[in-house]
Amino acid sequence: MPRSYYLQHELQVEDAYQIAIVNHSDKPKKITLDLESNSGASVLSRSSLVSPAAVWICSIPPISEASQRLVIKSHLVMARPLVFRIQGSKMDAFHG
């Protein structure tokens, strides 16, 4: 069943991000990350076929405007990622 997971963190302007998603199923899964503007238009889209028990780490470059959200589309039951926010020489890690 296709599912969408909306990141529970508002992306900060001028911060870079790395999104790590684990495929904990026993089959390869296609995972798509869509960065959408406030109007719903796609700003950035990346996808990968992730092997079973593997992790996909996707880099998101710094965004130039506020009110953008990250949507994770997959067939995973719960595609809650580990988020790394990079602010210059500082880094923060948390679940999204």
N, C-alpha and C positions, 0 to 999 in steps of 0.2 A: 504494500500500500504506500503510495507516495505521501510524504510528509514534509511540512515546512516548519523550521524552528527559527524564531525571531530572537536574535541576540538581545539579552537583557541589559545591554550596556550601550549608551549613546556614544558613538565614535567621536573623539575629540579632534578638533581642527589642529593640524600640524603635528599630530602624533602618528607614528607608524605602528602597525599591529602585525602580529603573527598569530594565526588561528590554527590550533591543533585539534584534529578530530580523529577519534579511534573507531575503527570498524571492529566491533566486538561480536560480529556475527560469524558464521562459518562459511559464508559465500562472499565473493567480491561485490562491492557496492559502489555505484557511481554517486559521488557527492559533488554538489554544485554550491558555490558561494556567490550570492548576488548582492552587490552593494547598490541600494536603491536611494534615489533622492526623495525628498518630502512628497513630491507629486507621484511617486511610484515608478518613475523612469529608471531604467537600468544605467548605472554609472560605471560599474565594473562587474565582470562575470568570469569566474574561474571554476573549472571542474577537474576531477580526477577519478580514476577507477582505483579504489583502495582495496588491497588484498585483505583476506581475513586476518584478524589479530594484528593489523598494521595501523600505523598512524600517518595521517597526512598533515603536513604543516604548510600552510599557505600564507604568504606575505601580502599584506595590504599596505600600499604606500600611503603617506600622509594625505589626508583629504583636505580640500581647499575651502569647503563650505560646511556649515553645521546642518543638522537635521537630516543626516543620512543614516540608514539602518542597514544592518547585515542580515540577510535571510539565508539559512542553510537548507537546501533541498536535497532529500535523499529518501531511501527506503529503510533507514534505520529507525528503530523504535524511539530512541532518544538521542538526537544529534547535538547534545549540549557540549560545546567545545571548551578547551582550555585556551584562555586568551592571554597573550603577552602584549602589553602596551609599552612602547618604547618612546620615552621623552628625552631626547638628547642623550645624555649619559646615564639616565635612570631607566629602570625597567620595573614594571608591575605585572604580576601573574595572578589570574583569578579565573573562576568558572564563569562562563557567559550565560 
